[in-house]
Amino acid sequence: MGKYGLVRQEQALRKSETQVRAILETAVDAIITINERGRIESFNPAAEKMFGYAAREAIGRPVAILMPPPYRRDHQRYVRRYLETGQARIIGIGREVVGQRRNGTTFPIYLSVGEHKIGNQRFFTGILRDLTERKRMEAEILSISEREQQRLGQDLHDGLGQLLTGAALQTKALAAQVLTVAPALKPQLERVTDLINDCIVRSREMAHGLQPISDSAEFPTALQELGFQTEKLFSIDCPVRVDALPPQTPLSTAIHLYRIVQEAIHNAVRHGGARRIHISFKAMGRSLKLSVRDDGSGFPQVRGRGMGLRIMDYRARVIGAKLDIRSTRGQGTTVLCSLDLPVKSRWEETHG
């Protein structure tokens, strides 16, 4: 290669570096590069804004400063396993994690990690997107949905339920008059009365399903009633063992836990063909443990299957709980939800 060829190559390299730098400087998402030892090599302006560290403060420090302790341990373990075995748990896989700002506050992040080599050295580049606003909007949508369900439940109970009750009373009075002149109509009148009474019962059940809990103290009774209704509707066994929620538990927490159980039952009956579902809820101090175990057909790879499972997982995350779904084909499914309540729930502080 001649002198001019080297010059052109150097110019092309310089241009490429300038373009890469421009991309990093103007990117909306945070872009962070770390080395094999987990130390930060680059930290773009979006990362500075997201985490509150200047690049000069972050570069050279462990990437663990950007994570709360549980995720810090997991990240270090995943990177070490990948370097030793090549088994990817974070490399090339997008996932939702929790970040920690310089001031100690935590926030949800979507993280995707890629790998590249320079000479014999390996580096990992993470692209991070702040999910705080998206999570806030999702929580608001879920809250609006719950309020609308409560309104519909109240309308069913106070509106349609009362109208049907009035119709039943008038039918009873009318039947008494008709039977004095046409006794042969008694069977038909009884059938009409039974139909109206069935409608009253059904409307009450629907209203209760839409508005199962108006106070967290009602949680044990609501779960017991859910188990009873499950046995009645589907002719299966559904024993329920449930403790009371700790005092001052936010109503939103009680509702989300109830809805998780409701969805687990739906999946077990509709998709798993379960003949027995066992519901258990234990409160040990402020540590809550919920379990819904069925003997249905089960299914593999539960993550990513169906809107119901995603909503259950989201409800758990909204109240700060951990959801674990264990299922094996032909051996049933167990839904586990665990939650440690703070002195005052973060959800309560944020949403009232």
Protein Blocks (a to p, Z undefined) as FASTA:
>chain_A
ZZklmmmmmmmmmmmmmmmmmmmmmpmbdcddddfkopafbdcfklmmmnopafklmgop
afklmpcfklmmmmmmmmmmmmmnopafkgopacddddddfkopacddddddddddehjb
ccdddddddfklmmmmmmmmmmmmmmmmmmmmmmmmmmmmmmmmmmmmmmmmmmmmmmmm
mmmlmmmmmmmmmmmmmmmmmmmmmmmmmmmbfbfklmmmmmmmmmmmmmmmnopacddd
dddddehiafklmmmmmmmmmmmmmmmmmmnopabdcdddddehjaccdddddfbebpah
kehpajklmmmmmmmmmnopacdddddehiapaddddddddfbdfklmmnZZ
